[in-house]
Amino acid sequence: MKRSILLPAAVFITASVMMLSANAEENKPLTGKAAFVASRCTVCHKIERVCGQVDEKNAAQWAVTVKRMASKGTGISEPDQKQIVDFLSSPAERTALCPD
Ligand code: HEC
């Protein structure tokens, strides 16, 4: 009985992960923090919405934006918010998600 649920679930999860990765950069799978941030920030809009502003916002401004996104009922925890802000404010780290 359980198997009939597990297989479609596995296919769905695999497809979702593939779509998220393809979203950010030509078929290059995201790993680590980049994959984590993408998974949190592409639920409602494309990553372009985030990447389009990475040069304009500093850490304090990202903290405000990420808090605002979290308040939309996303359940992004405070520690996760901090990780996302650190990632987006670091040019070296965020290039994996937002190539120049
Ligand atoms: C629950 C859905 C949802 C999630 C998840 C979400 N956003 Fe958004 N985001 C929106 C909506 C809706 C808008 C447009 C309306 C607005 O600005 O509030 C938006 C707009 C934005 C903007 C442009 C407006 C601005 O304030 O600069 C940025 C940047 C942004 N989101 C970044 C992020 C980041 C970073 C994450 C991950 C931490 C994220 N979003 C996750 C719904 C979401």
py3Dmol code that shows the C-alpha trace and the ligand (Angstrom):
import py3Dmol

protein = """\
ATOM      1  CA  MET A   1       0.000   0.000   0.000  1.00  0.00           C
ATOM      2  CA  LYS A   2       2.657   2.512   1.048  1.00  0.00           C
ATOM      3  CA  ARG A   3       4.628   2.068  -2.172  1.00  0.00           C
ATOM      4  CA  SER A   4       1.855   3.479  -4.291  1.00  0.00           C
ATOM      5  CA  ILE A   5       2.266   6.789  -2.451  1.00  0.00           C
ATOM      6  CA  LEU A   6       6.042   6.801  -2.215  1.00  0.00           C
ATOM      7  CA  LEU A   7       6.834   6.581  -5.916  1.00  0.00           C
ATOM      8  CA  PRO A   8       4.743   9.545  -7.096  1.00  0.00           C
ATOM      9  CA  ALA A   9       6.065  11.523  -4.121  1.00  0.00           C
ATOM     10  CA  ALA A  10       9.662  10.741  -5.089  1.00  0.00           C
ATOM     11  CA  VAL A  11       9.014  11.704  -8.714  1.00  0.00           C
ATOM     12  CA  PHE A  12       7.391  14.961  -7.627  1.00  0.00           C
ATOM     13  CA  ILE A  13      10.250  15.898  -5.304  1.00  0.00           C
ATOM     14  CA  THR A  14      12.884  15.068  -7.921  1.00  0.00           C
ATOM     15  CA  ALA A  15      11.068  17.133 -10.546  1.00  0.00           C
ATOM     16  CA  SER A  16      10.697  20.086  -8.176  1.00  0.00           C
ATOM     17  CA  VAL A  17      14.372  20.071  -7.266  1.00  0.00           C
ATOM     18  CA  MET A  18      15.332  19.898 -10.936  1.00  0.00           C
ATOM     19  CA  MET A  19      13.059  22.817 -11.792  1.00  0.00           C
ATOM     20  CA  LEU A  20      14.481  24.936  -8.980  1.00  0.00           C
ATOM     21  CA  SER A  21      18.029  24.283 -10.089  1.00  0.00           C
ATOM     22  CA  ALA A  22      17.317  24.966 -13.738  1.00  0.00           C
ATOM     23  CA  ASN A  23      15.727  28.222 -12.698  1.00  0.00           C
ATOM     24  CA  ALA A  24      18.896  29.758 -11.336  1.00  0.00           C
ATOM     25  CA  GLU A  25      21.517  28.857 -13.905  1.00  0.00           C
ATOM     26  CA  GLU A  26      21.687  26.822 -17.073  1.00  0.00           C
ATOM     27  CA  ASN A  27      21.215  23.311 -15.748  1.00  0.00           C
ATOM     28  CA  LYS A  28      24.044  23.634 -13.280  1.00  0.00           C
ATOM     29  CA  PRO A  29      22.771  22.019 -10.098  1.00  0.00           C
ATOM     30  CA  LEU A  30      22.973  24.250  -7.056  1.00  0.00           C
ATOM     31  CA  THR A  31      24.639  22.908  -3.962  1.00  0.00           C
ATOM     32  CA  GLY A  32      25.086  23.917  -0.348  1.00  0.00           C
ATOM     33  CA  LYS A  33      23.881  27.344   0.727  1.00  0.00           C
ATOM     34  CA  ALA A  34      22.970  28.407  -2.809  1.00  0.00           C
ATOM     35  CA  ALA A  35      20.538  25.485  -3.057  1.00  0.00           C
ATOM     36  CA  PHE A  36      19.206  26.290   0.393  1.00  0.00           C
ATOM     37  CA  VAL A  37      18.572  29.971  -0.401  1.00  0.00           C
ATOM     38  CA  ALA A  38      17.020  29.090  -3.759  1.00  0.00           C
ATOM     39  CA  SER A  39      14.707  26.611  -2.069  1.00  0.00           C
ATOM     40  CA  ARG A  40      13.453  29.320   0.311  1.00  0.00           C
ATOM     41  CA  CYS A  41      13.327  32.258  -2.066  1.00  0.00           C
ATOM     42  CA  THR A  42      11.853  30.769  -5.255  1.00  0.00           C
ATOM     43  CA  VAL A  43       8.634  29.500  -3.742  1.00  0.00           C
ATOM     44  CA  CYS A  44       6.679  32.623  -4.766  1.00  0.00           C
ATOM     45  CA  HIS A  45       8.834  34.358  -7.373  1.00  0.00           C
ATOM     46  CA  LYS A  46      11.781  33.731  -9.593  1.00  0.00           C
ATOM     47  CA  ILE A  47      15.302  34.020  -8.261  1.00  0.00           C
ATOM     48  CA  GLU A  48      15.799  36.910 -10.689  1.00  0.00           C
ATOM     49  CA  ARG A  49      13.729  39.014  -8.330  1.00  0.00           C
ATOM     50  CA  VAL A  50      16.354  38.391  -5.692  1.00  0.00           C
ATOM     51  CA  CYS A  51      19.439  38.426  -7.906  1.00  0.00           C
ATOM     52  CA  GLY A  52      18.353  41.648  -9.605  1.00  0.00           C
ATOM     53  CA  GLN A  53      18.948  43.454  -6.317  1.00  0.00           C
ATOM     54  CA  VAL A  54      22.016  41.793  -4.859  1.00  0.00           C
ATOM     55  CA  ASP A  55      24.250  44.687  -5.836  1.00  0.00           C
ATOM     56  CA  GLU A  56      21.863  47.307  -4.504  1.00  0.00           C
ATOM     57  CA  LYS A  57      21.093  46.031  -1.019  1.00  0.00           C
ATOM     58  CA  ASN A  58      23.547  45.827   1.849  1.00  0.00           C
ATOM     59  CA  ALA A  59      23.257  43.347   4.714  1.00  0.00           C
ATOM     60  CA  ALA A  60      20.971  45.610   6.754  1.00  0.00           C
ATOM     61  CA  GLN A  61      18.640  46.090   3.775  1.00  0.00           C
ATOM     62  CA  TRP A  62      18.586  42.371   3.028  1.00  0.00           C
ATOM     63  CA  ALA A  63      17.737  41.710   6.665  1.00  0.00           C
ATOM     64  CA  VAL A  64      14.662  43.937   6.271  1.00  0.00           C
ATOM     65  CA  THR A  65      13.627  42.300   2.974  1.00  0.00           C
ATOM     66  CA  VAL A  66      14.171  38.723   4.172  1.00  0.00           C
ATOM     67  CA  LYS A  67      12.230  39.434   7.370  1.00  0.00           C
ATOM     68  CA  ARG A  68       9.419  40.857   5.248  1.00  0.00           C
ATOM     69  CA  MET A  69       9.434  37.739   3.004  1.00  0.00           C
ATOM     70  CA  ALA A  70       9.430  35.519   6.095  1.00  0.00           C
ATOM     71  CA  SER A  71       6.407  37.411   7.417  1.00  0.00           C
ATOM     72  CA  LYS A  72       4.407  36.366   4.350  1.00  0.00           C
ATOM     73  CA  GLY A  73       3.785  33.045   6.077  1.00  0.00           C
ATOM     74  CA  THR A  74       6.794  31.233   4.701  1.00  0.00           C
ATOM     75  CA  GLY A  75       7.960  29.866   8.021  1.00  0.00           C
ATOM     76  CA  ILE A  76      11.585  30.899   7.396  1.00  0.00           C
ATOM     77  CA  SER A  77      13.102  30.681  10.878  1.00  0.00           C
ATOM     78  CA  GLU A  78      15.288  33.428  12.384  1.00  0.00           C
ATOM     79  CA  PRO A  79      18.517  31.391  12.057  1.00  0.00           C
ATOM     80  CA  ASP A  80      17.601  30.617   8.432  1.00  0.00           C
ATOM     81  CA  GLN A  81      16.925  34.308   7.789  1.00  0.00           C
ATOM     82  CA  LYS A  82      20.374  35.173   9.107  1.00  0.00           C
ATOM     83  CA  GLN A  83      22.020  32.552   6.881  1.00  0.00           C
ATOM     84  CA  ILE A  84      20.145  33.894   3.855  1.00  0.00           C
ATOM     85  CA  VAL A  85      21.130  37.499   4.659  1.00  0.00           C
ATOM     86  CA  ASP A  86      24.789  36.520   5.129  1.00  0.00           C
ATOM     87  CA  PHE A  87      24.734  34.627   1.860  1.00  0.00           C
ATOM     88  CA  LEU A  88      23.105  37.425  -0.147  1.00  0.00           C
ATOM     89  CA  SER A  89      25.453  40.080   1.292  1.00  0.00           C
ATOM     90  CA  SER A  90      28.592  38.130   0.463  1.00  0.00           C
ATOM     91  CA  PRO A  91      29.725  38.685  -3.140  1.00  0.00           C
ATOM     92  CA  ALA A  92      31.925  35.573  -2.956  1.00  0.00           C
ATOM     93  CA  GLU A  93      29.143  33.287  -1.759  1.00  0.00           C
ATOM     94  CA  ARG A  94      26.179  34.588  -3.703  1.00  0.00           C
ATOM     95  CA  THR A  95      27.894  34.246  -7.082  1.00  0.00           C
ATOM     96  CA  ALA A  96      26.932  30.554  -7.006  1.00  0.00           C
ATOM     97  CA  LEU A  97      23.291  31.628  -7.091  1.00  0.00           C
ATOM     98  CA  CYS A  98      23.542  34.985  -8.860  1.00  0.00           C
ATOM     99  CA  PRO A  99      26.377  34.877 -11.388  1.00  0.00           C
ATOM    100  CA  ASP A 100      27.668  38.306 -12.411  1.00  0.00           C
TER     101      ASP A 100
END
"""
ligand_1 = """\
43
HEC
C 5.460 33.580 0.468
C 5.949 33.991 -0.830
C 7.352 34.570 -0.918
C 8.543 33.984 -0.536
C 8.761 32.610 0.052
C 9.572 34.944 -0.843
N 9.022 36.060 -1.403
Fe 10.043 37.690 -2.074
N 8.281 38.523 -2.684
C 7.027 37.971 -2.553
C 6.043 38.875 -3.117
C 4.537 38.613 -3.165
C 6.745 39.999 -3.597
C 6.178 41.270 -4.286
C 5.430 42.124 -3.301
C 6.319 42.660 -2.220
O 7.376 43.267 -2.520
O 5.980 42.436 -1.056
C 8.155 39.756 -3.318
C 9.181 40.622 -3.626
C 10.514 40.431 -3.379
C 11.577 41.376 -3.672
C 11.403 42.743 -4.350
C 10.850 43.764 -3.390
C 11.847 44.279 -2.383
O 11.470 44.495 -1.207
O 13.029 44.517 -2.712
C 12.739 40.824 -3.235
C 14.126 41.427 -3.318
C 12.407 39.527 -2.663
N 11.050 39.323 -2.770
C 13.327 38.673 -2.100
C 13.011 37.441 -1.512
C 13.985 36.606 -0.830
C 15.472 36.932 -0.640
C 13.320 35.498 -0.406
C 13.864 34.337 0.391
C 14.275 34.672 1.745
C 11.910 35.651 -0.802
N 11.780 36.838 -1.458
C 10.909 34.728 -0.559
C 6.747 36.758 -2.001
C 7.672 35.868 -1.467
"""
view = py3Dmol.view(width=600, height=400)
view.addModel(protein, "pdb")
view.setStyle({"model": 0}, {"cartoon": {"style": "trace"}})
view.addModel(ligand_1, "xyz")
view.setStyle({"model": 1}, {"stick": {}})
view.zoomTo()
view.show()
